[in-house]
Each structure stands twice: as structure tokens, then as C-alpha cells.
């Protein structure tokens, strides 16, 4: 059913795009009009080891050339982390939708709160890869708490993650802080989950409750992301919006299928956090044409924890054995949000 719906959805989007620029149909997500154009690159590489991948990334950064790196074999990350991806760089594993047939990068070890790949460059694309983190289940392995996959920093506009299979990150599989037009498309995010294992008696060990996240996609600070045609399964939250005191994130989530097939406890699928300092929770949030499945989802499919600074719209979604929507406030002195509009 999922594949059939996705095929029809993709055909529908293709028909919309005939005769118009893609930017026309993602205008809600397009915040920054001054992002520099993607540089034409002439550097193309094939790599088959982690060392070769790091060397080519360093070469691209040194030459400021941009480049395309094709990964031709399954590789292991050698316990490395914080690997920088320069601007105008594509890393490809050769896979198609949802990572099918793609090469695998395995991060068998990743320290607490660390991230495998980082970028603050524009026009970075990760595509056609299977990326496996160190924590594929909600087990009490505290050493991996908060470990994450791919981080797009405040200047990493026009970031793209497409046709990937990303799993095993108890922090966030992908996260975005940049206000440009970032896109998350046709990926399989699964088993990015961590239960709230840390209680007060463990505080002396240096572990904090807020390190235990487990998100497929996280959008925070002034980040903006267009998140569409993805499959989410067994993530603590499929999409999480950060609760920042100053800048507020935005996301547009559509045509996603969201499940919890392994039955681990999940509070909700999509959310936008507020903060204890004001009444805001996000800027503009659009959630539409998604399928939500509810096994062991304890609160609702969608949760707003404050008032969007702009607007919140939820419509044309389908819900199976799950409550639809819940709104509350991080700041209990704030009124219940009144600018969230639901049409489903």
C-alpha cells in the first residue's frame, strides 16, 4: 500500500513540475532568497575505503572546488566522527529510493553526543547511501547517548538528503539549523530510537535526560526543511522541531509514511517544541498528506508544545489507531495556542 501510494504521489508531483520550476511548489519552505548558486564542479572521485573518502573531502575543501564522490564499496568509519563535508559536494552511494541498492557506511562506534558528518557549506547532498549508526535498538547502552548522523549547520543552505537508509542514531539521523531551502526526500529512517533511560540517580555518571532523543529528522534554531516522501519506522520521533528561545524553526512535512512496527514506546511522531522563556514553538509548520500509524504511540500523531510564531497547518493526513493531535505549552503561563489550524 505504501509503495503504491508513493508511486502515485511521485507521479502527481512530476505532473505538477512540468512547465514550472521546482521552487514554485516549495515556496513555503523557501526562506532565504540570497543563497549563492550551486557551483559547477569538475572533480569526480570514486572511493572504496573510509581513508579515501576523508582524503577526497579534504582535497575538495583545500581546493574549494566542490566535487562528486561515488562510494563503490561498503565501508566502516574507523571510530571517526565530525567529518567535514565542504560546500558544493555530493556523496553518493549509488542507491535508489529509500537507499535500495546503495553502499553502506557503518559507524560501529560513535561517542556520546558526537556526529558522524558535519557541514556548514551550501549545496551539500548525501544520496543513495545506507548509513548505520552504533545503536540500532532502544537498549541501555549509555555510551552512545546522543550520537547523530548528519548535521547541517547554520550556513549549510540548500542541504539535501535523498534516497538514503539511515538507522541506529539515538540522537538524530539528520538535523538542520540553516534557513535555506533544505530537502529530505525518499529516505528510510528507522531504528533511530533511545528510551528515556537516565533518571536522577544516574546524574552523577554525567548522563542527562536531554541527551536521549532518537529522531529521524530534527529542525532547530532558524532551520528550515522540506521533508517529503519518506518512510519512518521505529524512531522515538520521526520529526522533531527544536524549542529555541530566539530563532524558531520551520518545516513542511508531506507524503510521509510513519510507523512504529516494533512496538517500542513512542510519545508521538511529529512535534514542534516550545521553550520555557516565551510562548513560541516554531515559526511556520505545515503537516499534510501523511499516513500515521499508531501502535504504542501514547500521546498523538502530532504534538505542538507552544504557539507557532507564524502559523501551523495540519490537513489531509490519515490516522490509523492513533490520536490525531495534541497541543500544550512548555511555558505553563502561556495560553493554549490559537493559530494552529486543522482540516483533517
N, C-alpha and C positions, 0 to 999 in steps of 0.2 A: 504493500500500500504506500509505504514511504517513497520507494523508488518511483512508482507510478506518479504520485503527486509531484515529486521533484521534477520528473521529466516534463510534465505538463507546465509546471511553473517556469522551468527554464525556457521552454518553447514560447511561453507567454512573454517572458522578459525579452527574448530575442525579437519577437514581433514588435514590441514597444521600441526597441533600439533601432529598428530600421528607419533611416531618414532623420535620426537625431543623434546628438552627442550623448554619451553615457552620462555626462554631468547633468543633463536635463532631468534624468529620472532619479538622481540622488541629491537634488538641490537642498533638501532639508539637512543633509549631513555636511554640506559644504560650507564651512565657516570662514576659512582663510582664503581670500582671493589673491593673495600675494605670494603664494608658494612658487618657488622657482621651477621652471620646466625640467622635465627629466632629460638628463644628458644622454646624447647618443654615445654608446660605448663601442669600442673595437676590441676589447680584451675579453677573450673567451678561454676558459680553462676547463679541464677535466681532472678530477681528483679522486683518489681511491683510499686515502688514509686521512686520519684526523690531522696529522702533521702537515700534509699537503694543503688541506683546507685552511689551516691557520696561516700558512706561508702565503697562499694566494690572497687571502683577506688583507694581510699586512702589506703585500705588494700593491694592491689596489689603493689602500689608504695612503701609502707613501707617494704614489704617482698621481693621486687624486683623479684617477682615470674612470672610475666606475668599471663594472665588469659583470660577466655572467659566469658562474661556477656551476658546472654539472658534476654531481656526485655519482660515481659509477659503481660503487660497491658499498656494502653495509659497513659502517664504521663505529668505533667507540670513542668516547670523548676523553679518555685518559684522565679522568678526575679533574679536568679543567673546568673553568667557569668564567663568566664575564668576558666572553669572546666578542670583540667589537666588529660590527658589520658597517663598512663605510657607505657613504651616500651613493646612490645610483648603482647599487649592487643587487643582483639576483642570485639566490642559491636555489638550485633545482635538483630534485631527486628523481625526476622523470615520471612521477606518478600522475594519475588522472584523478577524477573526483573522489574526495574523501581519502586520498592517499593511496588508492588502489594501485598496486604495482610499483610503488615508489621505493627508493632505497631508504635504509633505516639509519638514523643516528641514535645511538644508545648512550645515555648518561647514567651509567650504573651507580655512580656516586656523585652527589652534589651536596655540598654543605648546607646547613641550615641557613635560610633566608637568602641564599645565593641564586643567581640567574645564569642559565647556560649561555644565551646570546643576548647582547645588548646593542642598541643602536640609537644614535641621536642624529642620524643622517636622513635626508629626504630620499624618497623613491627607493626604498628598500623592499624587496619582495622575497618571501620564503614560499616555495611552491613544490608540490609533488613529493613531499617527504613524509616519512614516518619518524616521529621524534618521540623517544621513550624516556621518561624520567625515572627517578630512582624509587618511586613509591607507588606501585600500581594498585594498592588497596588501602582501605582505612584501617591500617594496623598501627599498633602503638610504637612506631619507630621514630622517636623524638628527634633523632639526629638529622632527619631530613625536613624538619618543620619549616614551612615557608619556601622551600625550594621551587623555583619557577623556570619556565621555558624560554620565552622570547619577550623582551621588554623594549618597547618603542618609547623613547624619551621625549621631553618637551619640544624638541625641534625636529623630531622624526616624522615630518608631514608626508602624506601620501604613502604610508606604510601599507603593505599588503601581505596577508597570509591566505593562501588559497590551495585547494586540492591536497591538504595535508591530513595526516592522522596523528594526533598529539595526545599523549596519555602519561600518567604517572607523576604529575607535578602537584604536590599538595599545597603549593602557593597559588600560582596562576599559570595555566598553559601559555596564555598570551596576555599582555597588558599594554595599554595605550595611554599616554599622557599628552600627546600632541594634538593641536586644534585643527590640523589639516584634514583632508579627506582620506581617512584610513578605511581599509576594507578587509573584511573577514568573510571568506566565500568558499562554500563547498568543502568544508573540513569536517572531520570526525573528531570531536573532543570527547574523550571517555576516560573514566577512572582517574580523574583529577579530583581527588577527594581526601579529606582529612577530618576526622571527627574532633570535636572539642574535648581533647583528652587532658588538657592541662588545667588543673584546679589549684586552689590556693596552697595546698600542701606541697605542690611541686614548684612553687615560685622560687624557692631557694636554689633550685637547679638552674635557674636562668631561663626557663621556658615561659613564654607568655601566651595567654589565650589568643591574642590577636594574630599570632603567627600561623594559626591553624585556619587556613582559608579553603582551598580546594575549588578554584574557579576555572571554567573553560576560557572565558574572556573577561578581563577586568578593564574598565574605563575609569580613569581617575583624573584629578586636578582639572585642567581645561580640556582634557582629551575628548576626541570625537571619533566614533566608529560606526560604519555601516556594516551590519552583521546579518548576513542573509544566506539562505540555502545551506545551512549547516545541520549536522546531526550531533546532538548532545546526549550522552548517556552516562549515568553514574558519576556525575560531578556534584560537589556539595551545592554550588550554584552554577548554572550554565553561564549566566551573565551577571556580573556584579558591577554596580556603579559606586565609585568611591564617595565617601562622605567628607569632603574637604570644607574647611571653614571659609575660604576665599573663593577660588575658582570652582566652577561647577561643571561636571562632565555632561556630555550629550551622547545618546546612541539611538540608532534606528535599527530595530531588530525585526526581520520579516522572513517568512517562508522557512523557518527553522522547525525541526522536529526535536522534541525534548522528552527524554525518558529517564527512568530510574529502574532499569531492568533487574539489577542485582538486589534491590530492596533495601539498601543502606538508608539510614535515616537522613532525610533531606528536608530542610525547613521550607525552601521554596526554590523555584527555578530561575526567575529573573528578578533582580531587585535594583533599587537605587537608594543608597544610604543617605541619611541626613548627618548632622553633626550636633554636638552639644552647645554650639555657640550662636546659631541663628536657626531660622525655620526652614532653610533651603535644603532640598535634596535633588541635586542635578539641575541642569538647565532645560534642555528640550529632550523629551523621551518619547519615542514612537515605538509601539509594540503591536504588530498586526500580522495577520495571516500565518500565525504559528500554530503548531499542534503540541499541546501539553498533555503528558500522561502522568498519572498521579500516584503510583504505588509508593506508599510510605512518605508522601510529601505532607508535612504536618501543618503548615500554615496555609499556603495558597500557591498557585502557579506564579503570580506576580505580586511583589510587595514594594510599596513606596513608603520610605521611612521619613517623609517630610514633604514639603511643598516645592514642586519644580519652580525654578526661577523664571523659566519661560512657560512651558506647557507640557502636560503629559497626555498622551492619547493612546488608548488601548481599544482595538477593534478587529473584528473578523477573525478572531482566534477560535480554535476549537479546544475543548477541555474534556478529558476522559478520566473519570474517577478522581478529580481534584477540584478543590475550591478555586474560583477564578481569581479573586483579587482581594488584597488587604492593604489598608493604609493606616499608618500610625506616625509617630514623631519620635526622633531621637531626643529632641528637646521637649520635655513634657509640658513646658509653659506655652508652647506654640499651639495654635488652633489646628484642628484636623484639616488637611489640605483640601482646598476647594477649586483647584484648577486642573484636576485630573478628570479626563472625560473618557467614558467607556461606552462602546457601542456593540458589545457582544454579550 
